Amino acid sequence: MSKVVKFGGSSLADANQFRKVADIIRSDKERRYVVPSAPGKRFSDDTKVTDMLYACYDAITEEGKNAYNQFAPIAERFNGIISDLGLTLSLDEEYETIIENFRARAGRDYAASRGEYLNGIILANYLGYEFIDAAKVIFFRPDGRFDDTLTDSCLASVLHGVFHAVIPGFYGANPDGTVRTFSRGGSDVTGSIVAKAINADLYENWTDVSGFLVADPRIVENPDVIESITYKELRELSYMGASVLHEAAIFPVRSAKIPINIRNTNEPEAKGTMIVADDPNPPQHIITGIAGKKHFSVISIEKDEMNSEVGFLRRILTVLEANGVSFEHIPTGIDTMSIVLDGKDVDKKPDIVEKICAVTEPNHIEMQSDLALIAVVGRGMKAKKGTATRIFAALSHADINIIMIDQGSSELNIIIGIHESDFEKAIKVIYDMFILSEK
């Protein structure tokens, strides 16, 4: 068996965290391939190395400041880790190369990637593993999209003869060899890519939380950890703002049906959350998780015999497309239709209602802003009577008005629209109804 293990920035922020990571890796011989992030914050007011690199690059290229002076705090951060770990490793030549490339304007992607690159070298040296530069095995196409075919074949070939390796996260290479990064949180993606390429038995993602939580801990005090969640459920919750794992990291392993285990570097004894393709076991609760986002707008359209007017919806969607606006949901009635839009899109296109009115000629049209959407997600809701009733009852008892309801036939997800001012209270009462009441 083989496992790919990814460690986030907080897990590798200093030498003490390196020791924790090494203990975790060495405690399981199946943890063969390691994907590190750049050092994160050591304390609340600290600065992530990635942010330091961005600032350093901008200062050198845009403001013409002394490169060595600007890079010194970054070198000091890495040298401190090396010294504290008692390693004989020197990164002086790497620093010189990076500074030269900064001066040559190698690009902000290159600058940002050096945190993972340098941390990977240190971790490989500390573990005694082989270091493999991600730019040599992870590739992007000319249009900037990830090249999964070339990457899979190259990674599989390179790692076939390597029993233990460290592959830095977050970046790869363009066809011309220049460095390109994934979006922030991209080390999650790298770990998933490596796991898929070698057909790993498990992808462990180590971070600073003990798994995926049922609800946002900033809203609900000490919410339960989700023991097991399916890829479909995770997709629904991630879309609505729940974030532990970079969303793009789901797809490579999902296609290969490789499970992901979210674990806590600071509490390695905790089992964390298993993310799986399918789970035959009964879920902990009827609902798996609650997530939501604010700042939506809903355009309500009323027109007699709307349902028999061919092309009605198409005309609305054509207006949205022409204005670069995507829709979130479209709840409908016989003579009514509601278009839920991201408030940021509406802010950019304040005349969108007038344009829709022009092509639909409705009896009445209005837009309501300050809408929040909450998704109640769970495979346990399927064929379970009374779930929606319990949601509505909880909100009713809390004196929260429901503006919109949307549920697909899969019974995996119920989305409700409420006023933004009721957002936090709504999540709390739904959590209480389905989690606390079942304990």
C-alpha positions as CSV (number, residue, x, y, z in Angstrom):
1,M,0.0,0.0,0.0
2,S,1.1,3.6,-0.5
3,K,-0.1,6.9,0.8
4,V,0.4,10.5,-0.3
5,V,0.6,12.9,2.5
6,K,0.3,16.7,2.1
7,F,1.1,19.1,4.9
8,G,-0.2,22.7,4.9
9,G,1.7,25.9,5.8
10,S,0.7,25.8,9.5
11,S,2.0,22.3,9.7
12,L,5.5,23.4,8.5
13,A,5.7,26.9,9.9
14,D,8.8,26.3,12.1
15,A,11.3,23.6,13.2
16,N,9.0,22.3,15.9
17,Q,6.3,21.7,13.4
18,F,8.8,19.9,11.1
19,R,9.5,17.5,13.9
20,K,5.8,16.8,14.3
21,V,5.5,16.2,10.6
22,A,8.5,13.8,10.5
23,D,7.1,11.8,13.5
24,I,3.8,11.4,11.6
25,I,5.5,10.3,8.4
26,R,7.8,7.9,10.1
27,S,5.0,6.3,12.2
28,D,3.5,4.7,9.1
29,K,5.7,3.1,6.4
30,E,3.0,3.4,3.9
31,R,3.4,7.3,3.9
32,R,5.8,7.3,1.0
33,Y,5.3,10.5,-0.9
34,V,5.1,13.9,0.8
35,V,3.8,17.2,-0.6
36,P,4.7,20.3,1.5
37,S,3.4,23.8,1.5
38,A,5.5,26.9,2.2
39,P,5.9,27.9,5.9
40,G,2.7,29.5,7.2
41,K,2.1,31.7,10.2
42,R,3.9,30.8,13.4
43,F,1.6,33.1,15.4
44,S,-1.5,35.2,14.7
45,D,0.4,38.4,13.6
46,D,3.1,36.5,11.7
47,T,3.4,36.7,7.9
48,K,3.2,33.7,5.6
49,V,6.4,33.1,3.5
50,T,4.3,33.2,0.3
51,D,3.2,36.7,1.1
52,M,6.8,37.7,2.0
53,L,7.9,36.4,-1.4
54,Y,5.2,38.3,-3.3
55,A,6.2,41.5,-1.4
56,C,9.9,40.9,-2.0
57,Y,9.4,40.3,-5.7
58,D,7.3,43.5,-6.1
59,A,9.8,45.6,-4.2
60,I,12.7,44.4,-6.3
61,T,11.0,44.6,-9.7
62,E,8.6,47.6,-9.3
63,E,10.4,49.7,-6.8
64,G,14.0,48.8,-7.6
65,K,14.9,48.2,-3.9
66,N,18.1,46.3,-3.0
67,A,17.4,42.6,-3.7
68,Y,19.6,41.2,-0.9
69,N,18.0,43.4,1.7
70,Q,14.5,42.5,0.6
71,F,15.2,38.8,0.5
72,A,17.1,38.7,3.8
73,P,14.1,38.1,6.1
74,I,13.0,35.2,3.9
75,A,16.4,33.6,4.0
76,E,16.4,34.1,7.7
77,R,13.1,32.3,8.1
78,F,14.4,29.2,6.3
79,N,17.9,29.3,7.8
80,G,16.2,29.4,11.2
81,I,14.4,26.1,10.5
82,I,17.6,24.5,9.2
83,S,19.6,25.6,12.2
84,D,16.9,24.5,14.7
85,L,16.7,21.1,13.1
86,G,20.5,20.7,13.4
87,L,20.9,20.1,9.6
88,T,24.2,20.8,7.7
89,L,22.2,21.9,4.7
90,S,23.0,25.3,3.1
91,L,20.5,27.0,0.7
92,D,22.9,29.9,-0.1
93,E,23.2,28.9,-3.8
94,E,19.4,28.6,-4.0
95,Y,19.0,32.1,-2.6
96,E,21.4,33.5,-5.1
97,T,19.5,31.9,-8.0
98,I,16.2,33.1,-6.7
99,I,17.5,36.7,-6.3
100,E,18.9,36.6,-9.8
101,N,15.6,35.4,-11.2
102,F,13.7,38.1,-9.3
103,R,16.0,40.7,-10.8
104,A,15.3,39.2,-14.3
105,R,11.6,39.5,-13.6
106,A,10.9,35.7,-13.7
107,G,7.3,36.4,-12.7
108,R,5.1,36.5,-9.6
109,D,4.2,32.8,-10.0
110,Y,7.9,31.9,-9.8
111,A,8.3,34.1,-6.8
112,A,5.4,32.6,-4.9
113,S,6.5,29.0,-5.7
114,R,9.9,29.4,-4.0
115,G,8.3,28.9,-0.6
116,E,7.2,25.4,-1.4
117,Y,10.4,24.7,-3.3
118,L,12.8,25.7,-0.5
119,N,10.6,24.0,2.2
120,G,10.6,20.9,0.1
121,I,14.4,20.8,0.0
122,I,14.6,21.2,3.7
123,L,12.0,18.5,4.5
124,A,13.6,16.0,2.0
125,N,16.9,16.6,3.7
126,Y,15.5,16.1,7.2
127,L,13.6,12.9,6.3
128,G,16.3,11.5,4.1
129,Y,13.9,11.4,1.1
130,E,14.6,12.2,-2.5
131,F,13.6,15.7,-3.6
132,I,11.7,16.0,-6.9
133,D,11.1,19.5,-8.2
134,A,7.4,19.9,-9.1
135,A,8.4,21.9,-12.2
136,K,9.9,18.7,-13.6
137,V,6.8,16.5,-13.2
138,I,3.7,18.7,-13.2
139,F,2.8,20.5,-16.4
140,F,0.4,23.1,-17.8
141,R,-0.8,23.5,-21.3
142,P,-0.2,26.6,-23.5
143,D,-3.6,28.0,-22.5
144,G,-2.8,27.8,-18.8
145,R,-4.9,24.7,-18.1
146,F,-3.4,21.8,-16.1
147,D,-2.1,19.1,-18.4
148,D,-3.3,16.0,-16.6
149,T,-2.3,13.5,-19.3
150,L,1.3,14.5,-19.5
151,T,1.6,15.0,-15.7
152,D,0.1,11.5,-14.9
153,S,2.5,9.8,-17.3
154,C,5.6,11.7,-16.1
155,L,4.8,11.4,-12.4
156,A,4.1,7.7,-12.7
157,S,7.3,7.1,-14.5
158,V,9.5,9.2,-12.2
159,L,8.0,7.9,-8.9
160,H,8.0,4.2,-10.1
161,G,11.6,3.9,-9.2
162,V,11.5,6.1,-6.1
163,F,10.3,4.6,-2.8
164,H,10.2,7.8,-0.8
165,A,10.0,11.4,-2.2
166,V,9.2,15.0,-1.4
167,I,7.3,16.9,-4.2
168,P,6.6,20.5,-3.4
169,G,3.1,21.7,-3.8
170,F,1.4,24.7,-5.5
171,Y,3.3,24.8,-8.8
172,G,4.4,23.2,-12.0
173,A,5.8,24.3,-15.4
174,N,4.5,25.9,-18.5
175,P,5.5,24.3,-21.9
176,D,8.4,26.7,-22.1
177,G,9.7,25.7,-18.7
178,T,8.6,28.8,-16.8
179,V,7.0,28.2,-13.4
180,R,3.2,28.4,-13.1
181,T,1.2,28.1,-9.9
182,F,-2.2,26.8,-9.1
183,S,-4.5,29.2,-7.2
184,R,-4.0,29.8,-3.5
185,G,-4.3,26.5,-1.6
186,G,-2.8,24.7,-4.6
187,S,-0.7,22.3,-2.6
188,D,-3.9,20.5,-1.9
189,V,-4.2,20.1,-5.7
190,T,-0.6,18.8,-6.0
191,G,-1.2,16.2,-3.4
192,S,-4.3,15.0,-5.2
193,I,-2.5,14.9,-8.5
194,V,0.4,12.8,-7.1
195,A,-2.1,10.4,-5.4
196,K,-3.9,9.9,-8.7
197,A,-0.7,9.4,-10.8
198,I,0.6,6.6,-8.5
199,N,-2.9,5.2,-7.8
200,A,-2.4,5.7,-4.1
201,D,-4.5,3.8,-1.6
202,L,-5.1,7.0,0.4
203,Y,-4.4,10.7,0.2
204,E,-3.9,12.2,3.7
205,N,-4.2,16.0,3.9
206,W,-2.7,17.2,7.1
207,T,-3.7,20.7,8.3
208,D,-4.5,22.5,11.5
209,V,-8.0,21.3,12.0
210,S,-9.2,17.8,13.1
211,G,-11.4,17.2,10.1
212,F,-14.3,18.7,8.2
213,L,-16.8,20.4,10.6
214,V,-20.6,20.1,10.4
215,A,-20.9,23.9,10.6
216,D,-18.6,27.0,10.6
217,P,-17.0,27.2,14.1
218,R,-17.1,31.0,13.9
219,I,-20.9,30.7,14.1
220,V,-21.5,27.4,16.0
221,E,-19.5,26.8,19.1
222,N,-17.5,23.5,18.9
223,P,-19.4,21.9,16.0
224,D,-19.0,18.2,15.5
225,V,-16.4,16.8,13.2
226,I,-17.8,14.9,10.2
227,E,-16.5,11.3,10.4
228,S,-17.3,10.5,6.8
229,I,-18.5,12.5,3.8
230,T,-18.9,11.6,0.1
231,Y,-17.4,13.6,-2.7
232,K,-20.9,14.8,-3.8
233,E,-21.7,16.1,-0.3
234,L,-18.3,17.8,-0.1
235,R,-18.8,19.5,-3.5
236,E,-22.2,20.9,-2.3
237,L,-20.7,22.2,1.0
238,S,-17.6,23.6,-0.6
239,Y,-19.6,25.5,-3.2
240,M,-21.5,27.2,-0.4
241,G,-18.4,28.3,1.3
242,A,-17.3,25.5,3.6
243,S,-13.5,25.4,3.2
244,V,-10.9,22.9,4.5
245,L,-9.8,21.5,1.2
246,H,-9.0,23.4,-2.0
247,E,-12.1,22.6,-4.2
248,A,-10.0,21.7,-7.3
249,A,-8.2,19.1,-5.2
250,I,-11.3,16.9,-5.1
251,F,-11.4,16.1,-8.8
252,P,-8.2,14.1,-9.5
253,V,-8.7,11.7,-6.7
254,R,-12.5,11.6,-7.2
255,S,-12.0,10.3,-10.7
256,A,-9.7,7.5,-9.4
257,K,-12.0,6.9,-6.4
258,I,-9.1,7.4,-4.0
259,P,-10.3,8.4,-0.5
260,I,-9.0,11.6,1.2
261,N,-8.4,11.7,5.0
262,I,-8.3,15.2,6.5
263,R,-6.1,15.1,9.6
264,N,-4.7,17.5,12.2
265,T,-0.9,17.7,12.5
266,N,-1.2,19.0,16.1
267,E,-3.6,16.2,17.0
268,P,-2.4,13.2,15.0
269,E,-4.3,10.7,17.2
270,A,-7.6,12.2,15.9
271,K,-9.1,10.2,13.0
272,G,-10.3,13.3,11.2
273,T,-12.7,13.1,8.2
274,M,-12.7,10.5,5.5
275,I,-13.9,11.8,2.1
276,V,-15.0,8.8,-0.1
277,A,-16.8,8.1,-3.3
278,D,-19.5,6.2,-1.6
279,D,-20.2,5.2,2.0
280,P,-22.3,2.2,2.7
281,N,-22.4,2.9,6.4
282,P,-25.2,5.0,7.9
283,P,-24.2,8.6,8.4
284,Q,-23.7,10.1,11.9
285,H,-26.7,12.3,11.5
286,I,-29.5,12.9,9.0
287,I,-27.6,15.9,7.8
288,T,-23.9,15.8,7.1
289,G,-23.2,19.6,7.1
290,I,-24.5,23.1,6.9
291,A,-22.9,25.9,4.9
292,G,-23.9,29.2,3.4
293,K,-22.9,32.5,1.9
294,K,-24.2,36.0,2.0
295,H,-24.6,38.8,-0.7
296,F,-27.0,37.3,-3.2
297,S,-29.8,39.0,-5.1
298,V,-33.0,37.5,-6.4
299,I,-35.0,38.8,-9.4
300,S,-38.6,37.8,-9.1
301,I,-40.6,37.7,-12.4
302,E,-44.4,37.4,-12.7
303,K,-46.2,36.9,-16.0
304,D,-49.5,35.3,-16.9
305,E,-49.2,31.9,-18.7
306,M,-45.4,32.1,-18.4
307,N,-45.2,28.3,-18.5
308,S,-46.7,28.1,-22.0
309,E,-44.5,30.8,-23.5
310,V,-41.9,29.0,-25.5
311,G,-38.3,30.4,-25.1
312,F,-39.1,32.5,-22.0
313,L,-36.3,31.2,-19.9
314,R,-33.9,31.1,-22.9
315,R,-34.4,34.9,-23.4
316,I,-33.5,35.5,-19.7
317,L,-30.4,33.3,-19.9
318,T,-29.3,35.1,-23.1
319,V,-29.4,38.4,-21.3
320,L,-27.4,37.0,-18.4
321,E,-24.8,35.5,-20.8
322,A,-24.5,38.7,-22.8
323,N,-23.7,40.5,-19.6
324,G,-21.3,38.0,-18.2
325,V,-23.6,37.1,-15.3
326,S,-24.1,33.5,-14.2
327,F,-27.1,32.3,-12.2
328,E,-27.1,30.4,-8.9
329,H,-30.6,29.0,-8.8
330,I,-33.9,29.3,-10.7
331,P,-36.9,28.3,-8.5
332,T,-40.1,28.5,-10.6
333,G,-43.9,28.4,-10.3
334,I,-46.5,28.3,-13.1
335,D,-46.6,32.1,-13.6
336,T,-43.6,33.0,-11.5
337,M,-39.8,32.7,-11.8
338,S,-37.0,33.7,-9.5
339,I,-33.4,34.2,-10.7
340,V,-30.9,34.1,-7.9
341,L,-27.6,35.9,-8.7
342,D,-24.4,36.6,-7.0
343,G,-24.6,40.1,-5.6
344,K,-21.1,41.0,-6.9
345,D,-22.4,40.4,-10.5
346,V,-25.4,42.5,-9.9
347,D,-23.3,45.3,-8.5
348,K,-21.4,45.4,-11.8
349,K,-24.5,45.2,-13.9
350,P,-27.1,47.4,-12.1
351,D,-29.3,47.6,-15.2
352,I,-29.7,43.8,-15.5
353,V,-33.4,44.0,-14.3
354,E,-34.2,46.5,-17.1
355,K,-32.6,44.3,-19.7
356,I,-34.5,41.2,-18.5
357,C,-37.7,43.2,-18.4
358,A,-37.2,44.3,-22.1
359,V,-37.0,40.7,-23.4
360,T,-39.8,39.2,-21.1
361,E,-42.4,42.0,-20.8
362,P,-43.6,40.7,-17.4
363,N,-46.6,41.8,-15.5
364,H,-44.3,42.5,-12.6
365,I,-40.6,42.3,-11.9
366,E,-38.5,43.3,-8.9
367,M,-35.2,42.6,-7.4
368,Q,-34.4,41.9,-3.7
369,S,-30.9,42.2,-2.4
370,D,-29.2,41.2,0.8
371,L,-30.2,37.6,0.4
372,A,-28.2,34.8,2.1
373,L,-28.3,31.2,1.0
374,I,-27.9,28.2,3.3
375,A,-27.3,24.7,2.1
376,V,-28.3,21.8,4.3
377,V,-26.5,18.8,2.9
378,G,-26.7,15.1,3.7
379,R,-27.0,11.7,2.1
380,G,-29.1,10.7,5.2
381,M,-31.9,13.0,4.0
382,K,-32.7,10.7,1.1
383,A,-36.1,9.0,1.6
384,K,-36.2,10.4,5.2
385,K,-39.6,11.8,5.9
386,G,-39.9,15.2,7.7
387,T,-36.4,16.6,7.1
388,A,-37.7,19.7,5.3
389,T,-40.4,20.1,7.9
390,R,-37.8,20.1,10.7
391,I,-35.8,22.8,8.9
392,F,-38.8,25.0,8.4
393,A,-40.0,24.5,12.0
394,A,-36.6,25.4,13.4
395,L,-36.5,28.6,11.4
396,S,-40.1,29.4,12.2
397,H,-39.6,29.1,15.9
398,A,-36.6,31.4,15.6
399,D,-38.8,33.9,13.8
400,I,-36.8,33.7,10.6
401,N,-38.7,34.3,7.3
402,I,-37.9,31.9,4.4
403,I,-37.6,33.8,1.1
404,M,-36.7,30.9,-1.2
405,I,-36.6,27.1,-1.2
406,D,-34.8,24.9,-3.7
407,Q,-34.3,21.1,-3.5
408,G,-33.2,18.8,-6.3
409,S,-34.6,15.3,-6.9
410,S,-31.4,13.7,-5.5
411,E,-32.6,14.7,-2.0
412,L,-28.9,15.4,-1.1
413,N,-29.3,19.1,-0.6
414,I,-31.9,21.6,0.5
415,I,-31.1,25.3,-0.1
416,I,-33.0,28.1,1.6
417,G,-32.9,31.8,1.0
418,I,-33.2,34.2,4.0
419,H,-32.4,37.7,4.9
420,E,-28.7,38.3,5.5
421,S,-29.4,39.6,9.0
422,D,-30.8,36.2,9.9
423,F,-27.8,34.2,8.5
424,E,-25.9,33.3,11.7
425,K,-29.0,32.6,13.7
426,A,-30.4,30.3,11.0
427,I,-27.3,28.2,10.9
428,K,-27.3,27.9,14.7
429,V,-31.0,26.8,14.9
430,I,-30.6,24.2,12.1
431,Y,-27.5,22.8,13.8
432,D,-29.4,22.6,17.1
433,M,-32.3,20.9,15.4
434,F,-30.3,18.2,13.7
435,I,-27.1,17.7,15.7
436,L,-27.7,18.7,19.3
437,S,-31.2,17.3,19.5
438,E,-29.9,13.9,18.3
439,K,-27.2,13.6,20.9
